[in-house]
Amino acid sequence: DPHCDGKPTTRGRWVIQNGPPDIERTMDLDGDGQCSGDIQHESDDKAHPPMGSHEWSMQCGQGTWMERRSLTLHDVPQGEKLTLLKGVGWEHPLGGWFNLRKWWYVGNTVSIPRLGLPSLNMQDAAGGFRTNFPEVVGTVTVWPSLLAMGATWDPPAVKAFGEALGREFAGKGANAILGPSVNVHRTARNGRNFEYMSGEDPYLGSRLAPAYVEGVQSQGVFAVVKHWVFNEQETHRNYESSVVDEKTAWELYYPPFQAAVDAGVSAAMCSYNRVNGEYSCASKEQLSVLHDQMGFKGFVQSDWWATHEDSLEKGLDQEMPGIGDDTGNYFQPESLLRDSQEALDTAARRVLAVMYRMHLDKTTKCAPPECKEWFLKPVSTPEHVALARSAAARSVVLLKNTGSLLPLEYESVPMARAADALVAPPVGTQSAKRIAIIGKAADAPSFDVNGEGQGNGDWATGDYYSGGGSGHLSGAVVTPLQGLRRMAAQLGFEVVCSLSDHVHEGVHAANMSDVAIVVAATSSGESRDRKDLSLDGDADKLIEAIAGVRRTIVLVEAPGAVLMPWKSVVDSILIMFLGGQETGNAWADVIFGEVAPEGRLPLMIPESEADAIAPGTGGEVVYSEGLETSYRNSTFKAAFPFGHGLTFTDFEYSSLTNVSCDAHASPGAMCLQVRVKNVGNVTARALPQLYLQLPPEAKAPSAILKGFEKTALLRPGHYEEVTFVLQTRDMSFYDVLSRGFKKAKGAFRAHVGASSADWRQTFRFCIGTCAGRHAQESAPSLRGRQ
């Protein structure tokens, strides 16, 4: 009926007919009961469609035939279009804060059953199903942080993680994950760095983001890449203006987002901050970069309460969470209806496209608030727990291992401190049979924002397993003490403990042992940056004191970079970037040699606070350093360089040369191959990295990461030929005049080695006037344990 506006009336009828799947053919239902085609099911119930209601909708027309494979924009009345563009599910009690209604997801849109449109059930966060309802705690896996996954430098591992994550979200009734978080670190003290898998490098993020997106979306759950854009600090995040030049944006901060777009990410979330004076969610320039220059086909939603105006015509498609006072609540019907019909249709079409592309009309399990059974459903499995443990262990970065102290083997560690002569060893002990586990962090509990007795914590409080804020997960964690003590007992070690940061107690425990393990940590959370880069409590003093009496292993748990003023006096240092519920078991796997370390630093460990960029404190945060962050800044001194990571053997690099590219390489690509040989005594993996030094016209500050590949497990004496593919974009720079990427011409140097500061082989080549000149160099003096 031409006047029904999509609503069932006494003149309408629900009709389902035979035909190919998802195809509906009906005539205008004008009340005369005449229908062409073979009717399979027919109902006169004007309020509810017959069976298959999630696939069929009421038709309105004027006598013409209609055939469609999915709902078209023409079928959606104006009022329903508006509901696609605004969140629901939150309430604002008088005088109180915003509350999420029970059994609603963090982000929701209303379902429209008569149109076959599901609700969008969107849940935090990128690193696991958020345990914001107490009943959810214990039903999901507390995964390693995304920064920990970044430390694996392993796209297949990230994809497997994404698949498992997608299964858990789908099992909870969610059809969207508010992740991945891919911002490139600028400020080492950023409270949300643990959420950002890119670490400090755009190429690393560009390799890992697609794996995450593909893994999650393979489970029928759509991914939301965030936070667009230049949200590199939490200080004044709601109003600071990030001032970033175009070259820096395209070469340093945009690439992980571009990679996610190229991988088919379904949605993007714009950030709280301003960009060059405009709020990110109202920046037509930045939203146009996404839609028009990057080719993004999905929809853009605001971060929660990050909308400051009706910015539909500027490219924002959806406001979240849909309630607010001084911020948010701008996408009201009366406001949106003042926008152009084209802008409204474009936004609605983008949301609908995601629904149909991801088949959410067929797979969505519930619409809030009727989702309680799904929230309560246990979705963590033994397979997921095993994967979480493996991922955490593979994320561990071995920074130092003097005298091959690790892995610990029964009776393998010699006494090696001058103080040992003054302290009698335990009776009968000639070598390592007793270990000390020292430090308050060794048995720290998980923080539950819903629990009692949480001290002065709040929603933004993190713990040593999961960072704070919207990305926090609570659960039954395996502490370092529990994991280490369990495996130590299995191997025959005795264990003594001092579970505080008191120096005297720690030294006493160390004197009772043959080797000491000190666990030290810090954490961070959303909405605030870290005050400094130090470890919590008196950990630094404790470590120095213990190192004075026993061979010492330091296990660091951190949300990002930390200072290590004691690095020269301890024997072994390892770091894990918030490893989730299996932290203790992962530590044990590495310490006792069940797993040879594979992790590499996704960031630089600075020598001092001065060797990192501090958060801006004014209204404008000018990225005046341009590309010169992290290892790209020659004035910064690293305690441990970006890309660094040791294992229990040595690798030799040789024979770097150019080879023919295979059919998968893009036109203009160049391929280099290096031989990596295990010359040590332990089976392990190497991770050769390629850093490319571009010609002067590129104005690149240093050689930058443009390739990495993880080898298979290499037995002693075995080698692997590793191939790097330099795509045209890898050899290009952003040209401000032409506003696009331009392939550089001149002399290039490709350095291959074990980190940004450990190059083993160099290959020189030219593009342009010196084309055809190639040379290979080696750097044997840099050979060492990786």
C-alpha positions, -999 to +999 in steps of 0.1 A: +000+000+000+015+034-009+005+048+025+016+020+048+052+034+052+064-002+058+039-008+087+015-037+086-021-025+081-055-041+077-048-040+039-015-058+041-004-094+043+029-111+050+038-133+021+067-158+017+071-175-016+091-203-032+123-194-050+160-192-046+173-184-011+169-148+000+148-139-030+113-125-024+088-118-051+055-102-043+030-080-059+016-049-042-007-062-014-037-039-018-060-060+002-076-080-027-057-111-017-044-116-053-007-128-053+013-140-082+038-168-079+037-199-058+029-190-022+045-213+003+033-195+035+008-168+040-004-151+072-031-126+079-014-117+112-006-080+106+017-077+136+041-106+131+054-122+100+053-160+096+083-184+099+115-169+087+108-135+100+145-127+102+147-130+064+115-114+053+098-080+056+066-063+049+065-049+013+050-016+003+046-007-033+022+004-060+015-027-080+050-033-094+070-065-091+099-064-067+128-088-065+157-085-041+184-105-024+186-083+007+168-053+021+175-022+000+176+013+012+143+020-005+127-006+017+137+012+049+114+040+061+130+072+072+123+066+108+141+033+108+171+047+089+176+071+119+177+042+144+207+027+125+227+058+133+223+061+170+231+039+200+208+027+227+211+008+260+224+034+284+206+054+310+214+086+330+199+086+365+193+121+379+224+133+396+243+102+386+267+089+360+258+071+328+249+034+335+247+006+310+214-013+314+217-049+324+221-075+297+229-048+271+261-047+252+284-017+255+272-006+221+238-013+207+213-003+180+177-013+181+165-044+161+137-040+136+122-075+132+096-065+107+124-054+083+146-083+092+172-060+107+191-073+137+205-052+166+242-044+165+255-060+196+289-044+200+312-052+229+345-041+243+372-048+237+400-056+213+417-080+238+387-100+250+350-099+260+348-072+286+337-084+321+317-054+330+289-075+345+301-096+375+282-126+362+305-126+331+337-130+351+351-165+348+331-173+316+356-158+291+393-160+285+415-132+298+438-130+268+472-113+265+470-076+257+472-065+221+506-050+228+517-085+240+504-099+207+524-072+189+555-085+207+550-119+190+557-103+156+537-132+143+507-126+119+496-163+120+495-162+158+475-130+157+451-145+133+446-176+154+440-153+184+415-133+164+396-164+154+393-175+190+383-141+201+356-140+175+343-174+186+340-161+222+322-129+212+298-148+189+292-173+218+282-143+240+257-131+214+278-102+203+281-095+166+309-069+168+342-064+185+353-029+193+388-035+181+415-038+169+433-009+184+462+000+161+475+035+170+512+038+167+528+047+200+542+083+202+542+088+239+558+061+260+536+070+290+503+067+272+479+049+295+464+029+266+496+017+250+489-018+261+458-018+238+478-008+207+493-038+188+513-016+164+538-007+192+560+021+179+561+011+143+536+015+114+550-014+094+546-038+124+510-026+128+503-029+091+514-066+092+494-075+123+462-055+119+450-075+088+456-108+106+434-097+135+406-084+113+406-115+091+406-138+122+378-120+139+356-115+109+360-152+098+338-160+128+309-138+116+318-110+140+326-076+126+357-057+137+359-019+145+394-004+140+402+024+164+410+051+174+409+073+144+430+094+147+462+108+164+449+097+198+484+090+211+479+102+247+452+102+274+462+135+290+435+160+281+422+135+256+387+151+255+399+184+241+436+184+232+443+192+196+469+170+179+487+190+153+503+167+127+517+174+093+506+155+062+538+136+056+540+124+092+504+113+091+507+092+060+541+076+067+538+070+105+503+071+119+479+061+090+495+028+077+480+004+103+445+019+096+451+016+058+461-020+063+429-028+083+408-011+056+425-031+029+418-063+049+380-054+048+375-041+083+338-033+088+338-002+109+361+025+123+358+044+156+368+081+157+386+094+188+380+119+215+407+144+207+408+172+182+429+171+151+443+204+139+416+222+158+386+201+149+372+172+169+381+139+152+345+129+149+336+161+132+367+165+110+355+163+075+391+163+064+401+132+085+369+113+078+374+120+041+408+105+043+392+073+055+363+071+031+377+088+000+415+083+001+418+050+019+388+034+002+370+025+034+336+011+027+323+005+062+307+029+087+324+053+112+311+054+147+321+078+175+339+068+205+316+069+235+305+105+241+330+117+215+304+134+194+302+172+198+278+181+170+256+167+143+285+157+120+266+134+097+274+154+066+311+155+076+313+117+074+303+104+109+277+076+104+268+066+139+268+082+173+276+062+204+263+054+229+233+076+221+228+094+254+245+124+269+244+159+280+273+182+273+287+156+249+268+130+229+231+128+220+235+149+189+220+124+164+184+132+174+157+127+147+149+164+146+186+172+140+193+144+115+162+153+094+177+187+088+207+170+071+205+162+034+188+131+024+219+120+006+240+122+038+214+103+057+211+076+030+248+073+027+252+066+065+223+042+066+236+024+035+271+019+051+255+004+083+232-019+062+261-030+040+280-042+071+249-061+083+245-079+050+281-084+042+286-101+076+252-120+073+241-105+107+205-107+096+209-145+097+234-151+125+226-125+153+215-145+183+196-120+204+185-084+208+190-067+241+177-068+268+168-104+258+204-115+259+209-127+295+214-164+285+241-154+261+259-132+286+259-161+311+271-187+287+307-200+293+327-195+261+363-201+273+374-236+263+405-257+272+417-250+236+414-212+242+432-214+275+460-234+258+461-208+231+462-179+256+492-197+274+510-202+241+504-166+229+517-152+263+548-174+262+555-164+226+552-128+235+579-129+262+610-109+252+643-121+265+663-088+268+695-101+285+709-136+294+744-132+308+763-165+308+733-184+294+717-185+328+684-194+312+668-217+308+670-230+343+678-266+346+682-286+377+718-285+390+729-263+360+735-228+376+768-222+392+771-200+423+784-167+410+785-139+435+813-127+458+788-127+486+783-164+482+815-170+500+800-154+531+767-172+530+766-210+535+746-227+507+718-250+517+730-284+530+739-308+501+736-281+474+765-278+450+746-261+422+711-248+415+685-268+434+667-240+451+652-209+436+638-178+453+607-160+440+607-125+452+585-094+448+550-082+456+541-086+419+549-123+420+515-131+435+494-100+427+457-106+423+435-097+393+416-064+397+378-068+394+360-035+390+328-052+401+343-068+432+345-058+469+376-047+486+392-031+456+409-003+476+411+030+457+407+014+423+381+026+398+370+016+363+403+028+348+425+007+372+447-019+355+464-049+370+496-068+360+476-091+336+451-067+319+452-029+316+425-007+330+395+010+314+372-003+287+398-029+278+400-045+312+392-081+318+389-099+352+392-136+358+410-164+375+447-157+367+477-179+372+501-156+390+539-158+384+543-175+418+517-202+410+531-210+376+568-210+385+563-229+418+542-256+401+567-263+373+597-259+397+582-287+419+577-309+388+614-305+379+627-311+414+635-275+425+629-262+460+613-228+462+615-201+488+595-169+486+594-133+497+561-118+484+568-082+492+591-055+480+609-052+513+646-053+506+656-071+538+631-099+534+640-103+498+677-105+505+671-131+531+651-153+507+678-148+480+705-159+505+685-191+510+686-199+473+710-206+444+693-182+420+668-155+425+638-146+404+624-111+411+590-102+396+585-065+391+556-047+374+535-017+367+502-011+349+481+017+334+446+025+323+424+044+300+417+081+306+451+089+323+487+086+313+514+071+335+531+095+358+565+081+349+581+050+333+592+035+366+581+001+381+557+001+410+568+003+446+604-002+456+611-027+428+642-009+416+658-009+450+648-045+456+663-057+423+697-039+430+699-054+464+691-090+453+716-087+424+743-080+450+739-114+466+727-139+440+725-145+403+693-127+395+666-131+369+641-102+366+606-107+352+590-075+341+552-071+336+543-038+320+518-020+298+546-005+277+581+009+280+597+010+315+630+022+329+656-004+340+683+014+359+696-020+373+700-037+339+738-039+341+739-057+375+714-085+369+720-116+348+687-121+329+658-098+320+626-107+304+595-086+297+558-095+291+534-068+281+504-078+303+500-115+295+465-122+306+453-151+327+481-175+318+509-152+328+523-175+354+523-206+332+538-186+303+567-174+325+573-210+337+573-223+301+601-198+292+621-198+324+624-236+325+630-240+288+597-256+276+595-227+251+624-209+236+617-171+236+603-158+203+592-123+213+608-091+200+604-056+214+575-037+196+590-006+211+622+009+224+631+005+261+645+040+268+676+046+289+659+075+307+627+095+307+645+120+285+648+093+258+610+092+252+584+117+242+563+130+272+525+136+269+516+172+259+501+192+287+486+221+267+456+225+245+477+219+214+499+188+211+523+195+182+540+165+167+570+187+160+593+156+159+577+145+127+589+110+119+616+110+146+600+089+173+614+057+189+643+042+171+639+067+143+652+095+166+690+094+167+691+115+199+672+089+220+694+064+238+680+029+241+685+006+270+673-021+246+665-012+210+633-017+190+631-052+176+655-066+201+649-101+215+672-130+224+666-167+226+685-197+239+708-201+208+728-181+183+719-174+147+743-165+118+731-143+089+748-146+055+744-144+017+720-115+015+712-110-022+684-101-045+662-129-060+633-131-084+599-123-069+571-148-072+538-141-088+522-128-056+545-097-055+531-065-070+546-049-101+578-031-093+585-051-062+620-062-052+629-094-033+659-100-011+669-133+004+691-140+034+704-173+049+697-177+087+716-206+104+713-219+139+749-220+151+740-227+187+729-257+207+691-252+212+663-256+187+646-222+183+631-197+158+649-166+144+632-134+134+653-116+108+642-080+103+648-057+073+654-020+078+654+001+046+674+033+042+658+054+015+675+080-007+678+116+005+648+128-014+625+107+009+637+128+039+635+097+061+653+102+095+668+067+095+666+032+082+630+021+089+614-013+093+601-027+060+602-064+065+603-093+090+598-130+088+598-156+115+616-188+106+604-223+114+620-240+144+656-245+134+676-273+149+713-267+156+733-266+124+702-261+102+693-230+082+665-214+063+665-191+033+643-161+043+628-139+016+617-103+020+594-087-005+598-049-008+566-037-024+566-004-043+550+013-013+579+002+009+603+020-014+582+051-016+577+083+004+548+107+008+553+137-015+535+167+000+534+186-033+516+158-052+498+147-021+505+111-028+532+084-025+561+086-049+587+059-055+621+072-044+650+073-068+686+070-059+707+048-036+690+024-011+705+003+016+687-027+030+700-038+064+690-072+077+696-083+112+682-090+147+670-055+157+669-019+147+705-016+162+718-050+152+724-053+115+742-084+102+740-079+064+736-050+041+725-049+005+729-017-016+708-010-047+698+019-068+666+030-085+667+056-113+699+069-128+721+044-110+698+014-117+716-019-121+742-013-095+739-038-067+763-047-039+761-068-008+779-062+025+782-082+056+787-072+092+802-103+109+812-083+139+776-079+148+769-116+149+754-126+182+728-145+201+693-136+190 
